[in-house]
Amino acid sequence: MADVSVLDALDHRPASNLLGPEARREALRLMLRIRRFETRAKELFLQGVIKGTAHSSVGQEAIAAGACPVLNEGDFLLTHHRGHGHTLAKGADPRRMFAELMGKASGYCGGLGGSMHIADFDSGILGANGIIGAGMGLGCGAALAEQLDQSGHIGVAFFGDGAANEGIFHETMNLAAIWRLPLIFFCENNHYGLSTPTGMVTAGTTIAARGDAYGIPNDRVDGNELAQIRGATERAALRARAGEGPTLIEALTYRWDDHSMRANLPAYRTSEEEENWKSADPIIRLEAEMADRDGFLKRDYDAMVLETETEIEAAIDWAKDQTEPEMETALSLVTPPRAPSPAPPLVDDREITYVQAITEAFAQEMARDENVILIGEDIGRIGGIFGLTRGLYERFGPDRVRDTPISEGAIASCAVGAAMRGKRVVVEAQLWDFVTLMMDAIVNQAAKARYMLGGKAKVPVVFRGPQGAGIRLAAQHTQSLEMFFANVPGLEVYAPSTAYDAKGLMTAAIRHDGPVVFLEHKLLYLGQSQPVPETPYAIEPGRARIVREGNDCTVIATLAMVERAVQAADRLAREGIGVEVIDPRTIKPLDIETICDSVRKTNRAVVVHEAPLFGGFGGEIASSIMENAFDWLDAPVARVGAPESPVPYNDRLERAYMPDSRRIADAVKSVCYRT
């Protein structure tokens, strides 16, 4: 189904003018290094030395050897699960690569990433990726950072033919085109996704031709011919460096091995097809060209092969001798350390709203640090549909307050890539339900990058937006999704209920070197002005606030539920029940100490949240109370939440859906054994 004759049908444009005899010699040496690395990696996997899996690029070496040398030292690349060749071609040390594949502490990612996640930020290798197409989104962000810094650096995002059918391909092509980003989209079309032929699942004439729809220049080249790869990449790099935007390159090639070293699949390619493609071996083709043009002799080739084999065997021996990582070290890499902040100021007489407090945090941090940028839908000229970025476009300009297409996947992944390249990015999800379209960028990229890449990555990005019910927007615009994120290591989750906390926690979130999910509630946008100091300040996450003191029962609530808990406490005070209200302020990190100290005093606890009861954070808090303060409890911990139902549109049903002060008061009475 993948006939090698397709290479003959290509329009062979003029090849590189810079590929002279010495450049060809170095390219051949690099291709042999990649071939030997991949061959020995497969053997080591079969021997059990390399575990898990890895994906061989044997047969595709010309692409790495042709494209990566075009990049300068400060340029970057992002690659995919079959990315060993790209990383070697960008300067990665095979010793540390083998160590990573063996899960050793001296590997590029400390043995925590493995074959699919090798990164070397010092060499501009921002990481291989196990998620199909992810590098395109991250690449857009990295390219945006370089564009904003006017560094002159460019990047390449490698991806396979299968990724061209992912939504992120189209979203990022559009984004890169409208922003004229200095990025090369490089598709390695090896004709198979996993086992399915590309032609069976890919509409249109070619993948390269899809660039036409976005006004992106494109090339379709022979991926087994070094000169064609080099020429196409040089043309694309010149465009990117000149500020002319992205290019799409589709290189036709073939992987000799199965999808992965672990795969044990039924045959899906004929032996004849495989042998025909092996006859187009890029190494043999280059050797023959060098013999014809450069007088390259058989003994020169044999010497180069021996040199490469010696280098790779030495790398393997070195890697085998390295130690494995320790769990304590690994756990220390999940989240970045936080610099201590001065104690926040006391409140004063100045009053602003919850919305204004968040806007002020944006403005102060943007004035303080030119690397802070905001991106999202409609946040620029109109200031967002809830007005949280109003006035910032005029003050800081369109480069730093960026209106985007309606492309949540591209927005979020672009933000992560820009953060990895030095920016501090605040992403607005216009309505928090839309964050479900950002989940790969948040959960698989931002949350895992620091750990997976061995502690190299800083990902200072804030994902924020309005969640919760109360203003009649029906089921798809009103969800409370905090527990989606609380269960993901590497993420912090903030949930301020006051204007004072909103400003201080947003400041802390922007300054943090890791990803933060920042939850705002629509009802809090409608609240009255509250005391908030004008001076910039940050509130340390993981510090709960005692909203109201009491001795008979502890109520733990967040966001809009805090005010309702206070209303319940006021009502119960008239009945002689003293309720202590605790606002955790951040769900992760969670200040369980303050909560349990209160429970030890009151001997009872009620947890309130707007999300449905099953799977809500109330269960986590109840469990923590049972583990840490069980001996002080005089009654089981009670929980108050929404029913197991989407949020209804009808106003009366919506009010019944949301926990209110009456239900909270009833729960308190039940644990106090009061009717």
HELIX and SHEET records of a PDB file:
HELIX    1   1 VAL A    4  LEU A    7  5                                   4    
HELIX    2   2 PRO A   21  LEU A   46  1                                  26    
HELIX    3   3 GLU A   61  ALA A   67  1                                   7    
HELIX    4   4 CYS A   68  VAL A   70  5                                   3    
HELIX    5   5 HIS A   84  ALA A   89  1                                   6    
HELIX    6   6 PRO A   94  LEU A  101  1                                   8    
HELIX    7   7 SER A  115  HIS A  117  5                                   3    
HELIX    8   8 PHE A  121  SER A  123  5                                   3    
HELIX    9   9 ALA A  134  ASP A  149  1                                  16    
HELIX   10  10 ASP A  161  ASN A  165  5                                   5    
HELIX   11  11 GLY A  167  TRP A  179  1                                  13    
HELIX   12  12 THR A  198  VAL A  201  1                                   4    
HELIX   13  13 ALA A  208  TYR A  214  5                                   7    
HELIX   14  14 LEU A  226  ARG A  241  1                                  16    
HELIX   15  15 SER A  271  LYS A  278  1                                   8    
HELIX   16  16 PRO A  282  ASP A  294  1                                  13    
HELIX   17  17 LYS A  298  LYS A  320  1                                  23    
HELIX   18  18 MET A  327  LEU A  331  1                                   5    
HELIX   19  19 TYR A  354  ARG A  368  1                                  15    
HELIX   20  20 LEU A  392  PHE A  396  1                                   5    
HELIX   21  21 GLU A  408  MET A  420  1                                  13    
HELIX   22  22 TRP A  432  MET A  438  5                                   7    
HELIX   23  23 MET A  439  MET A  439  1                                   1    
HELIX   24  24 ASP A  440  ALA A  446  3                                   7    
HELIX   25  25 ALA A  447  MET A  452  1                                   6    
HELIX   26  26 ALA A  475  HIS A  477  5                                   3    
HELIX   27  27 GLU A  482  ALA A  486  1                                   5    
HELIX   28  28 ALA A  499  ARG A  511  1                                  13    
HELIX   29  29 LYS A  522  TYR A  525  1                                   4    
HELIX   30  30 ALA A  560  ALA A  573  1                                  14    
HELIX   31  31 ILE A  592  THR A  602  1                                  11    
HELIX   32  32 PHE A  617  ALA A  629  1                                  13    
HELIX   33  33 PHE A  630  TRP A  632  5                                   3    
HELIX   34  34 ASP A  651  TYR A  657  1                                   7    
HELIX   35  35 SER A  661  VAL A  671  1                                  11    
SHEET    1   A 5 PHE A  76  LEU A  78  0                                        
SHEET    2   A 5 GLY A 155  GLY A 160  1                                        
SHEET    3   A 5 LEU A 183  ASN A 189  1                                        
SHEET    4   A 5 THR A 247  LEU A 252  1                                        
SHEET    5   A 5 ASN A 218  ASP A 222  1                                        
SHEET    1   B 2 GLU A 351  ILE A 352  0                                        
SHEET    2   B 2 GLN A 530  PRO A 531 -1                                        
SHEET    1   C 7 VAL A 401  ASP A 403  0                                        
SHEET    2   C 7 VAL A 372  GLY A 376  1                                        
SHEET    3   C 7 ARG A 424  GLU A 428  1                                        
SHEET    4   C 7 VAL A 461  GLN A 467  1                                        
SHEET    5   C 7 VAL A 516  HIS A 521  1                                        
SHEET    6   C 7 GLU A 492  TYR A 494  1                                        
SHEET    7   C 7 THR A 586  LYS A 588 -1                                        
SHEET    1   D 5 ARG A 545  ARG A 548  0                                        
SHEET    2   D 5 VAL A 579  ASP A 583 -1                                        
SHEET    3   D 5 CYS A 553  ALA A 557  1                                        
SHEET    4   D 5 ALA A 605  PRO A 612  1                                        
SHEET    5   D 5 ALA A 638  ALA A 642  1                                        
END                                                                             
